[in-house]
Amino acid sequence: MDGAQIDAVVLEDNGLTMTLPGTGPAYFNAWWLRDNCPTSFDPETRERSFDVFHHAETPRPAEARVDDGALVIRWAGEDHVSRYPLDMLASYAIGARRPDPADLPRRPWFADHYPNVTRVSHPVLLEDAAERRRWMEALLVEGIAIVTDMPDTDEGLTRTAGLLGTIRPSFFGAYFDVRTHIRPTNLAYTSKALELHTDVPAEELAPGIQYLHCRRNSVEGGRNLFLDGTAVANDLRAADPEAFRLLSETEVPFYKEHDGIDMRARQRVIELDHKGEVAGVTISQHMADIFDLPQRLLDSYYPAFVKFGRMLQDEEYVMRFTLAAGECISFDNHRVVHGRAAYSATSGERYLRGTYTDRGELRGLYRALVSEGRFT
């Protein structure tokens, strides 16, 4: 069969070569072709209904030809004919990732960004698909947005977060209340300054999108601190490539040990996406465990780690503002680093209610709404 030509399709031992209009010669693996016959997918669920594991040997075409804009294969040893549209084959010919509507270019921002932070209205979000699209795109592109006109209710936060996904519990529970606690289990539950951090890095997969609904804020102090971790990491890459490499390749331990919890995870301080671009950061000094790395490696790792940590505190990057009652700040917990200045607990009341959803749900919902045309 090797080298046999059937209707301009050349069969090989493990697949076939054909000429695609506008593309030229293209090779397709026989396993891939049999596995991805259009009939392999349930027409209602789009889930795969064909099980390639039932084939013990490489599938063999008994006949292959191009007919009316499609590659047609009759498979040897089974009563099955596959028909592949040529445009479908062209989209997979070079092994490129399937286009992703949610893969929007990230736009870094700096300390002066606060006046330009995307603001969306809670009542409008509930009714207007265009407003939801603007909110989603702000989170995908800049990693941050403020929801205004929030009702002073627990349900208000639930409905807001529910627009982007399912409430994602952490070891704090489904929700958490940021105010002064008598016996605090986290620095956020005190009036002390809260250093810049990303949340719950001690979980193997930290929650993706965080929501902080401000219900009361009449205290002196307590300004919010927010920065774009990707902007800082990009600048570190330009200034010190070796420090960047260490932080993006080396996993370090984080932990949470309190009230019967012993949570541990290892994370890279700088996260890269499939294109090698900075996707986010993971940083938390109060949840960093003792670095159990080879001591010689720490000779180079600690200077890189401290350099990045000092950059995170630079005035060039940090937005400082006061979240008002009735506002909910939503942000990418794998990208946006946040903290808080100290405040006087006796000067008034400060209460924020928080929760999380997952980043994957945001992306999945955005893709579905784009493909279904429901944003228009």
C-alpha positions, 0 to 999 in steps of 0.5 A: 500500500505504501506510495499507492495513489488513489484519486490524487491521494497518496496512501502511506503506512501510517496515513495519507498525503493529499493536496489541499486547495490553497494550502498544498500538500498535507499529511494526515495520520490514519489514527487521527482520521479514523478518530475524527470522522465527523460521525465520531461525535454525537450530533446533540452533545458534540461529545465523542461517541467513537472509541478509538481504543477498540482498534488494535492496529493502525486503521487502513483506508481501503479507498480514499478519494476527493469528492465534491469538496471532501476527502472520502475514505472507505475503511478496510476491515469495517463497514464504515465510510468517512467524509471530511470537508476539505476546509475542516482538514485545512484547519488541522493540517499544520497542527496549530491550536484551534482558534480560541475566541477567549484568547484575547491579547492581555493589555498590561496596566500601571499605577495610573490605571484606576480612572480607566478601570472598566466599570459596569453596572450591576442592574444593567449586567443582569439585563444586557448581554452587551454589558456582560460582554464588556465586563468579560472582555475587561477581565480577559484583557486587563484582568480587572473591572469594578461592578457599580450599583451593587445592592447591599445584600448577600444575594447581590454578590451571588447573582453577580458572580453567578453571571460568570460561573459557579461559586468556587469554594476555597478553604475559607468556604463558599464566601468569606467576610473581610472585617475585623474578627476577634480571633482572626485566622488570616491577616485579612481579618484584622485591621493591619496592613495586608501585603500584596498577594494573590489568594489561596496559593496553598490550593493546588489550583487557586481560584481564578476570578475573585470578587470583593463586594464592599458593603461598608467603608467608613474607616480611616485608612485601609486604601486598596492596593492593586497591581498588574502582575503581568506588567511587572513580570514583563518588565522583569523579563526585559531587565533580568532574563535569568531572574525571570527564568528562575521564577517561571521555571522553579516551583516553590511551596505554599501552605495553610495550616489552621483549624484542622487544615493542612493545605500544601501546593507548589507554584511557579511565581510567574505563570507562562501561557502556551505561547511563552507569554506571561499569563499571571503570577502567584505570590503570597509572603504570608502563605509561603512555606519554607523553601525546601529547594537545594541550598545552592539553587537558593543562591540564585533563586532568592535574589531573583525572588526578592528583586521581583517582590521589590518591583511589586511594591514600586509606585510605578505599578501600584494603584491606590484607591478606596473601594466605596460601599456599593462597589464590587471589584472583580479580578483575575486572581492569577494575574492581579496582585492585591493588598490593603493599607492598615486602618483604624478599626475604631474609626468606623466600619469596614466590611467586604464580602468575597467569593470566587469563580473559576477562570475556565468558566469565564472563558468557556462562557465567553466562547459560547456566547460569541459562537452563539451570537448572543452578545448582539 
